[in-house]
Amino acid sequence: MEIKKDKLFFLILLLFLFLGASFILAQKPLEITYPEIPGTTAPTTTKTALPDYVRYIFQFSLYLSALIAFSSFIYGGVRYLTSAGNLARIKNAKSQISAGFLGLLILASAYLILNTINPQLVAWEVSLPGGAPTGLPAAGPSKPEPTTYVEIPLGGLVENLWGERTEAFPSGFKPADCYQFDDNGDTTQFLENQERLNCIKWLSKAIQIKAENLKEPVEKLQKLYNCQNCCRDCCKDVCDWAECKEICDLNEETGLWESCPLGNLCCEGTQNEGCWESCGAYKCCEGKGMVHQYYYQKCPYSCCEFFEECPCSEICGFETEWCNRCNCICIKENEEGKPVCCNAEQDATKPYEDLLVRSLIDKNLLSEEEKENDPFKDLVDIKTALKELRLTLGLFPLTEALKNNQRICCPGDACPPKIGVIDCLLKNTQTKDLIKKILLGDPAEEEFTTIDEGKLKEILGIPLVMRYLVESGLLTQDRNAAKIMMRELGIRKNEVAFNEIGWMGTSADPNDEWIELYNNTREDINFETESGNWRIKTVSGTIDIELRGIIPTGSFYLLANNENVFSDTEVNLVYEGKLADEGEMLILYDEFGNPIEEMDCGLGWFGGDKELKISMERMNPQGCLNMENWTTNFSAKVQESWRPDYINGLDQGGNPIYGTPGQPNSAGRRAIPYPDFNSAVGELSSKLSQEEELRKKLVLVLRKEENLNKLVKSKEGLTEVLTGEDWRFKNLLSYENVLRILVEDKPTETEYNFELLLANEYIKEVFTEVLIQIGFWKEGEEEQWEELTSILPITITNLKLINDFRQDLTWVLEGRDLMQNCEDPPISYDQMRVPETAIADLNIEKEPTWKDIKKEVFWIEEGLDPATFYCPKLLW
């Protein structure tokens, strides 16, 4: 028994080796001819795969068994009909008929059982791994994408804020342009490429000096103002109010107060509500019952050190040896009995102002003699000091007001109501066009006709602007932007794909080449649009094809460099040029000029056979463009015979085309078609509205340089998205970095953007109103514009210094917040050095804003920063 088993094993082994050799050895015709079985392919060459042999044997056995069973059934029937009543022959015939029927039933049951377990067990065709039949089977579920890690160079961000330590500057050095100031806080000289911390220190010291110059006179001024109001409400400030009902008895018959304590005689015999008491040094208030009217007809000296008794006279004030009409507050009653200033009759529009107060604010109003007698002559002129402080601060208060959309009275409008300053600017058409040209175009143009791609990229690169565009869904309104987002999220990666390339020519002419494209979507795609034509180019410049016509949904588009390449297959487009046999890098561009397919075969084609003239095929038209997704067409040469299943058409010499131009690939794997554009936009909008992580991903990846370059290809559409309606323009101007471009930038050597803004009278009026509303200027101080513009380089430099530091500080805080919100604990640089979590094994995304942040510490081994972290984003 063991000998029989050994012999059986030996025979099976020989059979396996023999069959295995048939597809390992060089291709040769078989010495025997296998019978053709309907629905299957008989082995013809030594290249036939072992699975094909097994499948053929199974199908042949199934076919032969069915034939025998059916024949037995028929033969039994004939025997029954010819039995001539012979019982024995009838019985044998019935047995044979039953056996034939039973055999057919067993075969059918076996087929059904095997098909239920796995349809591939009874499939009529089989192919090598990676191959496919002439019909394209549906693709299986896609593989989950790997976790993405966002790089956070926290150490680099901190060093960028305080100063990057280098061998030359071990203590840290962040270069900046700034000004030097003297001991009075005045600008002395401009310094380039200075250490930023020193620049900030110098500017802070100058502001401190200017503020200290204001401190003493402002305190003195405050005291004066308090004393000016002393005759009105000092009693309320310094005394206690005693209600008469708490200290006196009420006579019910007369309604007067009685039995009031001494010192509260103001209540006695009156209907007063109460009296002032415990006034201390302010005896002038003691016992007075004027809670509703704090105005005195006279101002006792004991109440205010600056004022003496001053009864109202024809001219408010009185003469002294050192001051004309000063040291006096004059109050009288008008016809209605209400207190008014004495000088109201002289100039009803001008409220009373004491000369001491006015002289302190502006000494130029006094004569030399008056200045000499001025008790505050040693104090700094408040008006001058305030002006110096404003100029030192520069435009910072104005830009802050713009950022906060300060509510103002818009020039030319009735006021109230007040509206936001941005709303006010956008009400004027000329102003709106000027701002648009400054931000996105050429300010020198009369009308906004030229869009500067560099400016547009700068604005789109601002994180908050991109977040606003993505979260609001505005980007989906631009077709180019929508397509870029779809590709990033895998909704429609490549609408059109390189599908097959006949770079090796044909048997008739090796110079006859062809390229096949495939439409991956559920819609027809027109290669000719208003935005431009689709194109195919090679990096070497051997071909440059402008595509024309339409490629229907799920169909093929055939290009050839000779209209006669195929004798029986229609070509959609004839192009000029020839692909190099050594390999090419082929790029397919969409209508916006963005590359959607980049196949790098520069070092050699991924498939195809030059000698046998067999084409190069793509397995999955939605898969990657690397070598693993391409193969040689499965045509198999057997001397003069070919496998016809993988051959489509004839060349101009009548020879077979060893490929499938215009037909499904022999190695094709049909993926589920992408949705049509409108449906894809709906899917994109739905994903963005529901999945915050995808929004974050887009905000990050769309700001990469390569994506910004793609986005600005539709600059007109994006400009419409940003500024097409006032509410969009207003949103754009609400971001600090956009306002920085508007105010800080100097597009030419001689002119700042801010100067262009001030040249517009309406904008100048709006800015003036803003500065008045925030208390930075007073009415009538518009002449300060001339002084401000005269030192514009200083104010812009100071503003940029402040804003740059604030921006760098914000980056540090953003890095901290990002680390706190990782899906899992962030991985440190030290952890990444462990082999099993090496950086090369991870999908790393970098924040484009931080592209210039150095992640190196010169004294650390390998030059990397251990304070760099990697934040996992599991949903990506």
Helices and strands as residue ranges (DSSP letters): H 2-24, H 50-81, H 87-117, G 119-122, E 148-153, H 154-162, E 175-181, E 187-195, H 196-228, H 230-238, E 240-243, H 244-247, E 249-250, E 257-258, E 274-277, E 318-319, E 324-326, E 331-333, E 339-341, G 342-344, H 355-361, G 363-365, H 368-373, H 382-393, H 396-403, E 407-408, E 419-420, H 421-426, H 429-440, H 453-460, H 463-472, G 474-477, H 479-489, E 496-502, E 514-519, E 525-526, E 528-529, E 532-533, E 535-538, E 544-546, E 550-551, E 556-560, E 573-574, E 585-589, E 595-600, E 616-618, G 627-629, E 630-632, E 637-638, E 641-642, G 644-646, H 677-690, H 692-701, H 705-711, G 712-714, H 715-723, H 726-732, H 736-744, H 753-758, H 761-773, H 784-790, H 792-820, E 827-828, H 829-832, G 835-837, G 839-841, E 843-846, G 848-850, G 861-863, E 868-873
